[in-house]
Amino acid sequence: MESTNHCPTCGSEYTYPDGNLIVCSMCAHEWDPNQVTTESSQREVKDSNDNLLADGDDVLLIKDLKLKGSSTVLKKGAKAKGIRLVDGDHEIDCKIDGMKIMLKACFVKKA
């Protein structure tokens, strides 16, 4: 097993060859190691309605969200203007009501 063939989807090192393809045993993603992919650097972030989000988009919250470590609640329908997409488990960096907040894309819809 080659350690250089990490899964591009989940990052797992548990992969195996299957013909011309490499298969991830953790998430079942299949890819061709000989194919040059530029889409791994272009990360697609989708909102709750499967619309693609981009830097600078405006989004609305689809449900009330309680901020961790605070008694503040972000209300459904609050608008974040000019979002910025970042890597990590919280894909969106934005400001709502003057507070800098990081959100998961599943809790927003494109405005």
KOLGU-4560 file (N, C-alpha, C; in nm, 3 decimals, padded with zeros to 5 digits):
<recs>
<n_xx: 00.085 n_yy: -00.118 n_zz: 00.000 ca_xx: 00.000 ca_yy: 00.000 ca_zz: 00.000 c_xx: 00.089 c_yy: 00.124 c_zz: 00.000 mol: A seq: 1 type: MET>
<n_xx: 00.063 n_yy: 00.217 n_zz: -00.090 ca_xx: 00.143 ca_yy: 00.339 ca_zz: -00.101 c_xx: 00.086 c_yy: 00.446 c_zz: -00.009 mol: A seq: 2 type: GLU>
<n_xx: 00.175 n_yy: 00.511 n_zz: 00.063 ca_xx: 00.130 ca_yy: 00.615 ca_zz: 00.155 c_xx: 00.102 c_yy: 00.747 c_zz: 00.083 mol: A seq: 3 type: SER>
<n_xx: 00.144 n_yy: 00.758 n_zz: -00.044 ca_xx: 00.123 ca_yy: 00.883 ca_zz: -00.118 c_xx: -00.018 c_yy: 00.894 c_zz: -00.174 mol: A seq: 4 type: THR>
<n_xx: -00.094 n_yy: 00.785 n_zz: -00.173 ca_xx: -00.228 ca_yy: 00.786 ca_zz: -00.229 c_xx: -00.333 c_yy: 00.810 c_zz: -00.121 mol: A seq: 5 type: ASN>
<n_xx: -00.332 n_yy: 00.929 n_zz: -00.064 ca_xx: -00.435 ca_yy: 00.966 ca_zz: 00.032 c_xx: -00.560 c_yy: 01.006 c_zz: -00.044 mol: A seq: 6 type: HIS>
<n_xx: -00.675 n_yy: 00.976 n_zz: 00.013 ca_xx: -00.802 ca_yy: 01.007 ca_zz: -00.051 c_xx: -00.819 c_yy: 01.159 c_zz: -00.062 mol: A seq: 7 type: CYS>
<n_xx: -00.851 n_yy: 01.211 n_zz: -00.182 ca_xx: -00.872 ca_yy: 01.355 ca_zz: -00.195 c_xx: -01.001 c_yy: 01.404 c_zz: -00.132 mol: A seq: 8 type: PRO>
<n_xx: -01.094 n_yy: 01.312 n_zz: -00.103 ca_xx: -01.221 ca_yy: 01.352 ca_zz: -00.044 c_xx: -01.214 c_yy: 01.358 c_zz: 00.108 mol: A seq: 9 type: THR>
<n_xx: -01.169 n_yy: 01.248 n_zz: 00.170 ca_xx: -01.169 ca_yy: 01.244 ca_zz: 00.317 c_xx: -01.028 c_yy: 01.247 c_zz: 00.377 mol: A seq: 10 type: CYS>
<n_xx: -00.924 n_yy: 01.232 n_zz: 00.295 ca_xx: -00.787 ca_yy: 01.237 ca_zz: 00.344 c_xx: -00.737 c_yy: 01.107 c_zz: 00.405 mol: A seq: 11 type: GLY>
<n_xx: -00.813 n_yy: 01.001 n_zz: 00.395 ca_xx: -00.775 ca_yy: 00.874 ca_zz: 00.455 c_xx: -00.655 c_yy: 00.814 c_zz: 00.383 mol: A seq: 12 type: SER>
<n_xx: -00.571 n_yy: 00.746 n_zz: 00.458 ca_xx: -00.456 ca_yy: 00.678 ca_zz: 00.398 c_xx: -00.488 c_yy: 00.533 c_zz: 00.362 mol: A seq: 13 type: GLU>
<n_xx: -00.608 n_yy: 00.487 n_zz: 00.396 ca_xx: -00.649 ca_yy: 00.350 ca_zz: 00.369 c_xx: -00.711 c_yy: 00.339 c_zz: 00.230 mol: A seq: 14 type: TYR>
<n_xx: -00.626 n_yy: 00.331 n_zz: 00.129 ca_xx: -00.668 ca_yy: 00.321 ca_zz: -00.009 c_xx: -00.610 c_yy: 00.195 c_zz: -00.071 mol: A seq: 15 type: THR>
<n_xx: -00.671 n_yy: 00.151 n_zz: -00.179 ca_xx: -00.620 ca_yy: 00.033 ca_zz: -00.249 c_xx: -00.645 c_yy: 00.048 c_zz: -00.398 mol: A seq: 16 type: TYR>
<n_xx: -00.558 n_yy: -00.015 n_zz: -00.480 ca_xx: -00.577 ca_yy: -00.007 ca_zz: -00.626 c_xx: -00.686 c_yy: -00.103 c_zz: -00.671 mol: A seq: 17 type: PRO>
<n_xx: -00.760 n_yy: -00.059 n_zz: -00.771 ca_xx: -00.864 ca_yy: -00.142 ca_zz: -00.833 c_xx: -00.858 c_yy: -00.116 c_zz: -00.983 mol: A seq: 18 type: ASP>
<n_xx: -00.778 n_yy: -00.193 n_zz: -01.053 ca_xx: -00.757 ca_yy: -00.169 ca_zz: -01.196 c_xx: -00.676 c_yy: -00.042 c_zz: -01.213 mol: A seq: 19 type: GLY>
<n_xx: -00.728 n_yy: 00.053 n_zz: -01.290 ca_xx: -00.659 ca_yy: 00.181 ca_zz: -01.311 c_xx: -00.695 c_yy: 00.284 c_zz: -01.206 mol: A seq: 20 type: ASN>
<n_xx: -00.790 n_yy: 00.252 n_zz: -01.119 ca_xx: -00.838 ca_yy: 00.348 ca_zz: -01.020 c_xx: -00.783 c_yy: 00.317 c_zz: -00.882 mol: A seq: 21 type: LEU>
<n_xx: -00.785 n_yy: 00.417 n_zz: -00.795 ca_xx: -00.755 ca_yy: 00.401 ca_zz: -00.653 c_xx: -00.887 c_yy: 00.418 c_zz: -00.580 mol: A seq: 22 type: ILE>
<n_xx: -00.915 n_yy: 00.331 n_zz: -00.482 ca_xx: -01.042 ca_yy: 00.334 ca_zz: -00.408 c_xx: -01.012 c_yy: 00.359 c_zz: -00.260 mol: A seq: 23 type: VAL>
<n_xx: -01.089 n_yy: 00.447 n_zz: -00.199 ca_xx: -01.077 ca_yy: 00.473 ca_zz: -00.055 c_xx: -01.168 c_yy: 00.375 c_zz: 00.019 mol: A seq: 24 type: CYS>
<n_xx: -01.111 n_yy: 00.305 n_zz: 00.115 ca_xx: -01.192 ca_yy: 00.207 ca_zz: 00.190 c_xx: -01.278 c_yy: 00.275 c_zz: 00.296 mol: A seq: 25 type: SER>
<n_xx: -01.253 n_yy: 00.403 n_zz: 00.327 ca_xx: -01.330 ca_yy: 00.473 ca_zz: 00.429 c_xx: -01.457 c_yy: 00.538 c_zz: 00.371 mol: A seq: 26 type: MET>
<n_xx: -01.443 n_yy: 00.604 n_zz: 00.255 ca_xx: -01.560 ca_yy: 00.676 ca_zz: 00.200 c_xx: -01.602 c_yy: 00.624 c_zz: 00.063 mol: A seq: 27 type: CYS>
<n_xx: -01.533 n_yy: 00.523 n_zz: 00.009 ca_xx: -01.563 ca_yy: 00.460 ca_zz: -00.120 c_xx: -01.544 c_yy: 00.552 c_zz: -00.239 mol: A seq: 28 type: ALA>
<n_xx: -01.467 n_yy: 00.659 n_zz: -00.223 ca_xx: -01.437 ca_yy: 00.750 ca_zz: -00.335 c_xx: -01.338 c_yy: 00.682 c_zz: -00.428 mol: A seq: 29 type: HIS>
<n_xx: -01.360 n_yy: 00.692 n_zz: -00.559 ca_xx: -01.270 ca_yy: 00.635 ca_zz: -00.659 c_xx: -01.211 c_yy: 00.747 c_zz: -00.743 mol: A seq: 30 type: GLU>
<n_xx: -01.081 n_yy: 00.738 n_zz: -00.774 ca_xx: -01.017 ca_yy: 00.838 ca_zz: -00.858 c_xx: -00.902 c_yy: 00.775 c_zz: -00.935 mol: A seq: 31 type: TRP>
<n_xx: -00.866 n_yy: 00.842 n_zz: -01.044 ca_xx: -00.756 ca_yy: 00.798 ca_zz: -01.129 c_xx: -00.632 c_yy: 00.875 c_zz: -01.085 mol: A seq: 32 type: ASP>
<n_xx: -00.529 n_yy: 00.807 n_zz: -01.035 ca_xx: -00.410 ca_yy: 00.878 ca_zz: -00.988 c_xx: -00.330 c_yy: 00.942 c_zz: -01.100 mol: A seq: 33 type: PRO>
<n_xx: -00.350 n_yy: 00.898 n_zz: -01.225 ca_xx: -00.276 ca_yy: 00.954 ca_zz: -01.339 c_xx: -00.342 c_yy: 01.080 c_zz: -01.393 mol: A seq: 34 type: ASN>
<n_xx: -00.466 n_yy: 01.103 n_zz: -01.357 ca_xx: -00.539 ca_yy: 01.220 ca_zz: -01.406 c_xx: -00.502 c_yy: 01.340 c_zz: -01.321 mol: A seq: 35 type: GLN>
<n_xx: -00.463 n_yy: 01.447 n_zz: -01.386 ca_xx: -00.430 ca_yy: 01.570 ca_zz: -01.315 c_xx: -00.559 c_yy: 01.642 c_zz: -01.284 mol: A seq: 36 type: VAL>
<n_xx: -00.585 n_yy: 01.667 n_zz: -01.155 ca_xx: -00.709 ca_yy: 01.733 ca_zz: -01.116 c_xx: -00.677 c_yy: 01.870 c_zz: -01.058 mol: A seq: 37 type: THR>
<n_xx: -00.746 n_yy: 01.969 n_zz: -01.107 ca_xx: -00.734 ca_yy: 02.103 ca_zz: -01.052 c_xx: -00.851 c_yy: 02.134 c_zz: -00.962 mol: A seq: 38 type: THR>
<n_xx: -00.952 n_yy: 02.047 n_zz: -00.962 ca_xx: -01.070 ca_yy: 02.074 ca_zz: -00.882 c_xx: -01.046 c_yy: 02.049 c_zz: -00.734 mol: A seq: 39 type: GLU>
<n_xx: -00.938 n_yy: 01.979 n_zz: -00.697 ca_xx: -00.909 ca_yy: 01.959 ca_zz: -00.555 c_xx: -00.873 c_yy: 02.091 c_zz: -00.489 mol: A seq: 40 type: SER>
<n_xx: -00.813 n_yy: 02.185 n_zz: -00.567 ca_xx: -00.783 ca_yy: 02.316 ca_zz: -00.511 c_xx: -00.908 c_yy: 02.405 c_zz: -00.511 mol: A seq: 41 type: SER>
<n_xx: -01.003 n_yy: 02.378 n_zz: -00.600 ca_xx: -01.128 ca_yy: 02.452 ca_zz: -00.605 c_xx: -01.232 c_yy: 02.377 c_zz: -00.524 mol: A seq: 42 type: GLN>
<n_xx: -01.259 n_yy: 02.422 n_zz: -00.407 ca_xx: -01.354 ca_yy: 02.355 ca_zz: -00.319 c_xx: -01.494 c_yy: 02.408 c_zz: -00.345 mol: A seq: 43 type: ARG>
<n_xx: -01.588 n_yy: 02.317 n_zz: -00.362 ca_xx: -01.726 ca_yy: 02.357 ca_zz: -00.384 c_xx: -01.799 c_yy: 02.360 c_zz: -00.251 mol: A seq: 44 type: GLU>
<n_xx: -01.860 n_yy: 02.472 n_zz: -00.220 ca_xx: -01.939 ca_yy: 02.486 ca_zz: -00.099 c_xx: -02.082 c_yy: 02.513 c_zz: -00.142 mol: A seq: 45 type: VAL>
<n_xx: -02.175 n_yy: 02.429 n_zz: -00.092 ca_xx: -02.316 ca_yy: 02.443 ca_zz: -00.129 c_xx: -02.399 c_yy: 02.477 c_zz: -00.006 mol: A seq: 46 type: LYS>
<n_xx: -02.502 n_yy: 02.558 n_zz: -00.028 ca_xx: -02.591 ca_yy: 02.595 ca_zz: 00.082 c_xx: -02.694 c_yy: 02.485 c_zz: 00.105 mol: A seq: 47 type: ASP>
<n_xx: -02.793 n_yy: 02.512 n_zz: 00.188 ca_xx: -02.894 ca_yy: 02.411 ca_zz: 00.223 c_xx: -02.981 c_yy: 02.372 c_zz: 00.105 mol: A seq: 48 type: SER>
<n_xx: -02.987 n_yy: 02.454 n_zz: 00.001 ca_xx: -03.066 ca_yy: 02.424 ca_zz: -00.119 c_xx: -02.980 c_yy: 02.376 c_zz: -00.235 mol: A seq: 49 type: ASN>
<n_xx: -02.858 n_yy: 02.336 n_zz: -00.209 ca_xx: -02.762 ca_yy: 02.287 ca_zz: -00.309 c_xx: -02.723 c_yy: 02.393 c_zz: -00.412 mol: A seq: 50 type: ASP>
<n_xx: -02.727 n_yy: 02.520 n_zz: -00.375 ca_xx: -02.676 ca_yy: 02.627 ca_zz: -00.461 c_xx: -02.529 c_yy: 02.647 c_zz: -00.428 mol: A seq: 51 type: ASN>
<n_xx: -02.447 n_yy: 02.666 n_zz: -00.531 ca_xx: -02.305 ca_yy: 02.690 ca_zz: -00.508 c_xx: -02.285 c_yy: 02.829 c_zz: -00.448 mol: A seq: 52 type: LEU>
<n_xx: -02.200 n_yy: 02.835 n_zz: -00.347 ca_xx: -02.168 ca_yy: 02.963 ca_zz: -00.285 c_xx: -02.030 c_yy: 03.008 c_zz: -00.331 mol: A seq: 53 type: LEU>
<n_xx: -02.010 n_yy: 03.138 n_zz: -00.337 ca_xx: -01.882 ca_yy: 03.195 ca_zz: -00.377 c_xx: -01.851 c_yy: 03.311 c_zz: -00.283 mol: A seq: 54 type: ALA>
<n_xx: -01.724 n_yy: 03.351 n_zz: -00.281 ca_xx: -01.685 ca_yy: 03.466 ca_zz: -00.201 c_xx: -01.764 c_yy: 03.589 c_zz: -00.244 mol: A seq: 55 type: ASP>
<n_xx: -01.815 n_yy: 03.664 n_zz: -00.148 ca_xx: -01.889 ca_yy: 03.785 ca_zz: -00.178 c_xx: -02.039 c_yy: 03.768 c_zz: -00.186 mol: A seq: 56 type: GLY>
<n_xx: -02.088 n_yy: 03.643 n_zz: -00.180 ca_xx: -02.233 ca_yy: 03.620 ca_zz: -00.184 c_xx: -02.299 c_yy: 03.668 c_zz: -00.056 mol: A seq: 57 type: ASP>
<n_xx: -02.430 n_yy: 03.692 n_zz: -00.064 ca_xx: -02.511 ca_yy: 03.723 ca_zz: 00.053 c_xx: -02.592 c_yy: 03.599 c_zz: 00.087 mol: A seq: 58 type: ASP>
<n_xx: -02.602 n_yy: 03.567 n_zz: 00.217 ca_xx: -02.676 ca_yy: 03.448 ca_zz: 00.261 c_xx: -02.770 c_yy: 03.484 c_zz: 00.375 mol: A seq: 59 type: VAL>
<n_xx: -02.872 n_yy: 03.400 n_zz: 00.392 ca_xx: -02.969 ca_yy: 03.413 ca_zz: 00.501 c_xx: -02.965 c_yy: 03.288 c_zz: 00.587 mol: A seq: 60 type: LEU>
<n_xx: -02.982 n_yy: 03.304 n_zz: 00.718 ca_xx: -02.989 ca_yy: 03.189 ca_zz: 00.806 c_xx: -03.124 c_yy: 03.121 c_zz: 00.789 mol: A seq: 61 type: LEU>
<n_xx: -03.125 n_yy: 02.988 n_zz: 00.792 ca_xx: -03.250 ca_yy: 02.915 ca_zz: 00.773 c_xx: -03.310 c_yy: 02.869 c_zz: 00.905 mol: A seq: 62 type: ILE>
<n_xx: -03.239 n_yy: 02.887 n_zz: 01.016 ca_xx: -03.293 ca_yy: 02.850 ca_zz: 01.147 c_xx: -03.222 c_yy: 02.932 c_zz: 01.254 mol: A seq: 63 type: LYS>
<n_xx: -03.281 n_yy: 02.940 n_zz: 01.373 ca_xx: -03.218 ca_yy: 03.008 ca_zz: 01.485 c_xx: -03.095 c_yy: 02.930 c_zz: 01.528 mol: A seq: 64 type: ASP>
<n_xx: -02.985 n_yy: 03.003 n_zz: 01.550 ca_xx: -02.860 ca_yy: 02.939 ca_zz: 01.592 c_xx: -02.812 c_yy: 03.003 c_zz: 01.721 mol: A seq: 65 type: LEU>
<n_xx: -02.787 n_yy: 02.921 n_zz: 01.822 ca_xx: -02.733 ca_yy: 02.970 ca_zz: 01.948 c_xx: -02.581 c_yy: 02.970 c_zz: 01.936 mol: A seq: 66 type: LYS>
<n_xx: -02.520 n_yy: 03.083 n_zz: 01.971 ca_xx: -02.375 ca_yy: 03.094 ca_zz: 01.964 c_xx: -02.313 c_yy: 03.021 c_zz: 02.082 mol: A seq: 67 type: LEU>
<n_xx: -02.218 n_yy: 02.937 n_zz: 02.053 ca_xx: -02.152 ca_yy: 02.859 ca_zz: 02.155 c_xx: -02.073 c_yy: 02.951 c_zz: 02.250 mol: A seq: 68 type: LYS>
<n_xx: -02.088 n_yy: 02.930 n_zz: 02.379 ca_xx: -02.017 ca_yy: 03.010 ca_zz: 02.477 c_xx: -02.079 c_yy: 03.146 c_zz: 02.503 mol: A seq: 69 type: GLY>
<n_xx: -02.201 n_yy: 03.166 n_zz: 02.456 ca_xx: -02.267 ca_yy: 03.295 ca_zz: 02.470 c_xx: -02.417 c_yy: 03.272 c_zz: 02.485 mol: A seq: 70 type: SER>
<n_xx: -02.485 n_yy: 03.373 n_zz: 02.534 ca_xx: -02.631 ca_yy: 03.364 ca_zz: 02.543 c_xx: -02.699 c_yy: 03.424 c_zz: 02.421 mol: A seq: 71 type: SER>
<n_xx: -02.620 n_yy: 03.467 n_zz: 02.324 ca_xx: -02.671 ca_yy: 03.529 ca_zz: 02.203 c_xx: -02.730 c_yy: 03.424 c_zz: 02.108 mol: A seq: 72 type: THR>
<n_xx: -02.842 n_yy: 03.459 n_zz: 02.047 ca_xx: -02.905 ca_yy: 03.372 ca_zz: 01.948 c_xx: -02.917 c_yy: 03.449 c_zz: 01.817 mol: A seq: 73 type: VAL>
<n_xx: -02.870 n_yy: 03.387 n_zz: 01.708 ca_xx: -02.887 ca_yy: 03.445 ca_zz: 01.575 c_xx: -03.021 c_yy: 03.399 c_zz: 01.522 mol: A seq: 74 type: LEU>
<n_xx: -03.106 n_yy: 03.492 n_zz: 01.487 ca_xx: -03.242 ca_yy: 03.460 ca_zz: 01.446 c_xx: -03.249 c_yy: 03.415 c_zz: 01.300 mol: A seq: 75 type: LYS>
<n_xx: -03.347 n_yy: 03.331 n_zz: 01.273 ca_xx: -03.375 ca_yy: 03.286 ca_zz: 01.138 c_xx: -03.401 c_yy: 03.408 c_zz: 01.050 mol: A seq: 76 type: LYS>
<n_xx: -03.342 n_yy: 03.409 n_zz: 00.931 ca_xx: -03.361 ca_yy: 03.520 ca_zz: 00.839 c_xx: -03.255 c_yy: 03.628 c_zz: 00.850 mol: A seq: 77 type: GLY>
<n_xx: -03.165 n_yy: 03.618 n_zz: 00.949 ca_xx: -03.057 ca_yy: 03.716 ca_zz: 00.960 c_xx: -02.970 c_yy: 03.707 c_zz: 00.835 mol: A seq: 78 type: ALA>
<n_xx: -02.929 n_yy: 03.824 n_zz: 00.784 ca_xx: -02.855 ca_yy: 03.828 ca_zz: 00.657 c_xx: -02.708 c_yy: 03.856 c_zz: 00.681 mol: A seq: 79 type: LYS>
<n_xx: -02.625 n_yy: 03.779 n_zz: 00.614 ca_xx: -02.481 ca_yy: 03.803 ca_zz: 00.614 c_xx: -02.443 c_yy: 03.848 c_zz: 00.473 mol: A seq: 80 type: ALA>
<n_xx: -02.384 n_yy: 03.966 n_zz: 00.462 ca_xx: -02.346 ca_yy: 04.019 ca_zz: 00.331 c_xx: -02.197 c_yy: 03.998 c_zz: 00.308 mol: A seq: 81 type: LYS>
<n_xx: -02.163 n_yy: 03.964 n_zz: 00.185 ca_xx: -02.022 ca_yy: 03.953 ca_zz: 00.148 c_xx: -01.948 c_yy: 03.845 c_zz: 00.224 mol: A seq: 82 type: GLY>
<n_xx: -01.996 n_yy: 03.722 n_zz: 00.216 ca_xx: -01.931 ca_yy: 03.613 ca_zz: 00.290 c_xx: -01.795 c_yy: 03.581 c_zz: 00.230 mol: A seq: 83 type: ILE>
<n_xx: -01.714 n_yy: 03.510 n_zz: 00.309 ca_xx: -01.584 ca_yy: 03.463 ca_zz: 00.264 c_xx: -01.578 c_yy: 03.314 c_zz: 00.292 mol: A seq: 84 type: ARG>
<n_xx: -01.542 n_yy: 03.234 n_zz: 00.192 ca_xx: -01.532 ca_yy: 03.089 ca_zz: 00.208 c_xx: -01.392 c_yy: 03.053 c_zz: 00.259 mol: A seq: 85 type: LEU>
<n_xx: -01.389 n_yy: 02.966 n_zz: 00.359 ca_xx: -01.263 ca_yy: 02.925 ca_zz: 00.419 c_xx: -01.260 c_yy: 02.772 c_zz: 00.431 mol: A seq: 86 type: VAL>
<n_xx: -01.141 n_yy: 02.718 n_zz: 00.450 ca_xx: -01.127 ca_yy: 02.574 ca_zz: 00.472 c_xx: -01.155 c_yy: 02.542 c_zz: 00.618 mol: A seq: 87 type: ASP>
<n_xx: -01.200 n_yy: 02.421 n_zz: 00.642 ca_xx: -01.229 ca_yy: 02.378 ca_zz: 00.778 c_xx: -01.371 c_yy: 02.326 c_zz: 00.789 mol: A seq: 88 type: GLY>
<n_xx: -01.411 n_yy: 02.293 n_zz: 00.911 ca_xx: -01.546 ca_yy: 02.238 ca_zz: 00.928 c_xx: -01.653 c_yy: 02.345 c_zz: 00.921 mol: A seq: 89 type: ASP>
<n_xx: -01.619 n_yy: 02.471 n_zz: 00.947 ca_xx: -01.711 ca_yy: 02.584 ca_zz: 00.928 c_xx: -01.665 c_yy: 02.656 c_zz: 00.803 mol: A seq: 90 type: HIS>
<n_xx: -01.743 n_yy: 02.644 n_zz: 00.695 ca_xx: -01.698 ca_yy: 02.689 ca_zz: 00.563 c_xx: -01.714 c_yy: 02.838 c_zz: 00.538 mol: A seq: 91 type: GLU>
<n_xx: -01.797 n_yy: 02.907 n_zz: 00.617 ca_xx: -01.831 ca_yy: 03.047 ca_zz: 00.588 c_xx: -01.782 c_yy: 03.137 c_zz: 00.700 mol: A seq: 92 type: ILE>
<n_xx: -01.711 n_yy: 03.243 n_zz: 00.661 ca_xx: -01.666 ca_yy: 03.347 ca_zz: 00.754 c_xx: -01.742 c_yy: 03.474 c_zz: 00.716 mol: A seq: 93 type: ASP>
<n_xx: -01.816 n_yy: 03.532 n_zz: 00.813 ca_xx: -01.900 ca_yy: 03.647 ca_zz: 00.779 c_xx: -01.924 c_yy: 03.733 c_zz: 00.903 mol: A seq: 94 type: CYS>
<n_xx: -01.997 n_yy: 03.842 n_zz: 00.880 ca_xx: -02.040 ca_yy: 03.928 ca_zz: 00.990 c_xx: -02.192 c_yy: 03.935 c_zz: 00.989 mol: A seq: 95 type: LYS>
<n_xx: -02.250 n_yy: 03.912 n_zz: 01.107 ca_xx: -02.394 ca_yy: 03.927 ca_zz: 01.126 c_xx: -02.414 c_yy: 04.017 c_zz: 01.247 mol: A seq: 96 type: ILE>
<n_xx: -02.487 n_yy: 04.124 n_zz: 01.230 ca_xx: -02.512 ca_yy: 04.223 ca_zz: 01.336 c_xx: -02.383 c_yy: 04.272 c_zz: 01.400 mol: A seq: 97 type: ASP>
<n_xx: -02.278 n_yy: 04.292 n_zz: 01.318 ca_xx: -02.152 ca_yy: 04.345 ca_zz: 01.367 c_xx: -02.061 c_yy: 04.244 c_zz: 01.436 mol: A seq: 98 type: GLY>
<n_xx: -02.103 n_yy: 04.118 n_zz: 01.444 ca_xx: -02.022 ca_yy: 04.013 ca_zz: 01.506 c_xx: -01.960 c_yy: 03.926 c_zz: 01.398 mol: A seq: 99 type: MET>
<n_xx: -01.831 n_yy: 03.901 n_zz: 01.411 ca_xx: -01.763 ca_yy: 03.812 ca_zz: 01.317 c_xx: -01.795 c_yy: 03.669 c_zz: 01.357 mol: A seq: 100 type: LYS>
<n_xx: -01.850 n_yy: 03.590 n_zz: 01.262 ca_xx: -01.901 ca_yy: 03.457 ca_zz: 01.292 c_xx: -01.857 c_yy: 03.361 c_zz: 01.183 mol: A seq: 101 type: ILE>
<n_xx: -01.833 n_yy: 03.237 n_zz: 01.222 ca_xx: -01.807 ca_yy: 03.131 ca_zz: 01.127 c_xx: -01.927 c_yy: 03.036 c_zz: 01.129 mol: A seq: 102 type: MET>
<n_xx: -01.978 n_yy: 03.003 n_zz: 01.010 ca_xx: -02.099 ca_yy: 02.922 ca_zz: 00.998 c_xx: -02.073 c_yy: 02.800 c_zz: 00.910 mol: A seq: 103 type: LEU>
<n_xx: -02.154 n_yy: 02.698 n_zz: 00.932 ca_xx: -02.156 ca_yy: 02.585 ca_zz: 00.841 c_xx: -02.254 c_yy: 02.617 c_zz: 00.729 mol: A seq: 104 type: LYS>
<n_xx: -02.222 n_yy: 02.573 n_zz: 00.609 ca_xx: -02.303 ca_yy: 02.607 ca_zz: 00.492 c_xx: -02.442 c_yy: 02.544 c_zz: 00.498 mol: A seq: 105 type: ALA>
<n_xx: -02.460 n_yy: 02.438 n_zz: 00.575 ca_xx: -02.591 ca_yy: 02.372 ca_zz: 00.581 c_xx: -02.695 c_yy: 02.456 c_zz: 00.654 mol: A seq: 106 type: CYS>
<n_xx: -02.653 n_yy: 02.562 n_zz: 00.723 ca_xx: -02.747 ca_yy: 02.647 ca_zz: 00.798 c_xx: -02.781 c_yy: 02.776 c_zz: 00.726 mol: A seq: 107 type: PHE>
<n_xx: -02.740 n_yy: 02.791 n_zz: 00.600 ca_xx: -02.767 ca_yy: 02.914 ca_zz: 00.526 c_xx: -02.827 c_yy: 02.881 c_zz: 00.390 mol: A seq: 108 type: VAL>
<n_xx: -02.892 n_yy: 02.982 n_zz: 00.332 ca_xx: -02.935 ca_yy: 02.974 ca_zz: 00.193 c_xx: -02.893 c_yy: 03.102 c_zz: 00.123 mol: A seq: 109 type: LYS>
<n_xx: -02.869 n_yy: 03.091 n_zz: -00.005 ca_xx: -02.823 ca_yy: 03.205 ca_zz: -00.083 c_xx: -02.935 c_yy: 03.307 c_zz: -00.095 mol: A seq: 110 type: LYS>
<n_xx: -02.902 n_yy: 03.433 n_zz: -00.073 ca_xx: -03.002 ca_yy: 03.540 ca_zz: -00.078 c_xx: -03.026 c_yy: 03.587 c_zz: -00.220 mol: A seq: 111 type: ALA>
</recs>
